[in-house]
Amino acid sequence: MSIHFNKDEGSKIKLFTPGPVYVPERVLEALAKPNDTHRSKPYSEMHQMAIEGLQKILFTKNECLIFTSSATGIMEACVRNLLKKDENGLFLSIGAFGDRWHEIGVANGKNAIKAGVEWGKPITPEFVKEELSKNKYSVVVLQSNETSTGVYNPLNDIIPVIKDSGALVCVDATSSMAGIKLEVDKLGIDVCLASVQKCFALPPGLAVCSVSDAAIEKANQVENRGLYFDFISLVKKNKVYQTPNTPPIPQIRGLVVQLDYILDDEGLEKRFERHEQLGKRTRIWARDMGLEIFPEKGYESNTVSTMKNTLNIDYAKMVSIMLTKGFRIVNGYGSLVNKTFRIGHMGEITLENLEEMLKVLTDVINELRLKK
Amino acid sequence: MSIHFNKDEGSKIKLFTPGPVYVPERVLEALAKPNDTHRSKPYSEMHQMAIEGLQKILFTKNECLIFTSSATGIMEACVRNLLKKDENGLFLSIGAFGDRWHEIGVANGKNAIKAGVEWGKPITPEFVKEELSKNKYSVVVLQSNETSTGVYNPLNDIIPVIKDSGALVCVDATSSMAGIKLEVDKLGIDVCLASVQKCFALPPGLAVCSVSDAAIEKANQVENRGLYFDFISLVKKNKVYQTPNTPPIPQIRGLVVQLDYILDDEGLEKRFERHEQLGKRTRIWARDMGLEIFPEKGYESNTVSTMKNTLNIDYAKMVSIMLTKGFRIVNGYGSLVNKTFRIGHMGEITLENLEEMLKVLTDVINELRLKK
């Protein structure tokens, strides 16, 4: 299994990563189609299909926007569009990507206050109540699924508490959107954002979000929003199914193909169920192997599983042996390297794909245990 | 010729637009190849090839960076990274995109001063000297090729004047990079930026730039740079051939394929010559048709030609008739609608392609004149 870049040949590695993930053939074909320009009628028709599909995925009537950026770009957009100079933002964090959002707040000169819990644990409604009582916050941001720890926050319980405080709420749903059900309008989420190289099973280069009327109204009052990530000019162009700047047209064509597949072929509820089963199966496998799950019980993600190093294995070695066998799984993130490893099971991964990989991984782990 | 979006079928329109432009088959094939993740060895090898190729295109030893954004994103990056709160930036403008860069400066709360000339005219060294004498400027930004007017600024004469003042100089080379020769190190350009859907003949979704050591040093001293467009974290990750956030991997694979083609197959000087010939041929055609060229003589772009409405034709109608014949040319930009029209001849357009289109356009124009 060559792990060198070959200009003329695509990668043959099977990705069990928490993004970028395996991209199905129908999307690869879509990427290779010639397109008209972003100011043409065919583009606008495609843009409209994309945002109407996103509204269905997110259970929302809110405006859905298309960004030429990674999800981090929309995280920066939230900070710049929604927080006035003298206001406070609460950045709830359960891992590396929560911490990064707080860093973005600080790097943009905002009053960004972080409230984090021990990695592996979720945010609880009690924790949020306690934090909200300490200060007046205009905006609260949090992750749905924290890619670094594999924890899924209990959003249905947390968000009503935040909404009660009157703050705008922004959710980074990067590694769960289109994989785990999240009802934007029911919960009143003001900005729900994601990049598409996770559960949408598209290649990276495109990020999307929904924006509530309240968020748009707020942006109108905030100074120094910049131009590139300005919600107001994005919303304005979105009304005519365009973007202010040139968008990543191949990825948008791919998105339309995937939205059609998700909504009309697989079915949205079936897709959520499949991700549930992938999560369950991985946790059963881990338990059978004697590998303790890193997240607190009841808060395990169904798109990425994080296992502790209960067997005291060299995880870096395990990952590189798996690579020689054609599978990419990933080591722990940041400070969790070698203390945990992660299996991504999102996008178009099937139970059969997962079983095939787990079989190989079981052998690799058993071999490594024998050699110790 | 259908001008509706078809999910299963690519556009058949032949683009003679100033971006996004016609994408050659070899790039479309590259987009459809599966990729490993952005933290893998194959990705880093690809990233390295991309930035080393860019250095050759730009005649520079400066760091070349990859952005998940349109060119507008890097224009915002220049403003945020290089201008301190109390410093002045001079925004030289010869058209709509120059004006936009100034808007970006203002939208980011900077002391952004615009100095523009009449549309159709270039910036001259005398004009710059005069402007620089009025104030102390830390940064001066300008366009190489102004896509809205089809004017190419005399950079070889202007930039030495700016450098003499000690200011950092940023050049938006969006519609000329890889089509018109610009020697970054010889001129001492601090940031030279472009998106790839113009002369590189790639689909949109990726922007690139070179950054000088002086620009990096300056960024280190500027507060409130944000995180998404932060030169410092981009440069840091670039040293290990990665990006801080997930990049548009398909477009980067396409870029490597195009850089190889440009440098090894067509040859860089031959590519510049081809664009020169495309510009000349279009101007000869226009003169023969009785269409006056919009830019001042001697400053006409070789990637996009702008013609006045000397024949008093309905340009909107002309553009839509051309579309029914399978060719997209474009109306004037902004306030120049119907007063000018534009033909893009950049990227992989050949003289033969151009002749084919001009033949059809000649007939359309003659027919419109008869009907008057």
Interface residues (C-beta under 8 A of the other chain):
Chain A: I3 H4 F5 N6 K7 E9 G10 S11 K12 I13 L15 T17 G19 P20 Y22 V23 L28 E29 A30 L31 A32 K33 P34 N35 D36 T37 H38 S40 K41 P42 Y43 E45 M46 M49 T68 S69 S70 A71 T72 G73 E76 R80 R100 E103 I104 A107 N108 G109 S195 Q197 P203 P204 G205 L206 E223 N224 R225 G226 L227 Y228 F229 D230 P244 N245 T246 P247 P248 I249 P250 Q251 R253 V256 V257 D260 R328
Chain B: I3 H4 F5 N6 K7 E9 G10 S11 K12 I13 L15 T17 G19 P20 Y22 V23 L28 E29 A30 L31 A32 K33 P34 N35 D36 T37 H38 S40 K41 P42 Y43 E45 M46 M49 T68 S69 S70 A71 T72 G73 E76 R80 R100 E103 I104 A107 N108 G109 S195 Q197 P203 P204 G205 L206 E223 N224 R225 G226 L227 Y228 F229 D230 P244 N245 T246 P247 P248 I249 P250 Q251 R253 V256 V257 D260 R328
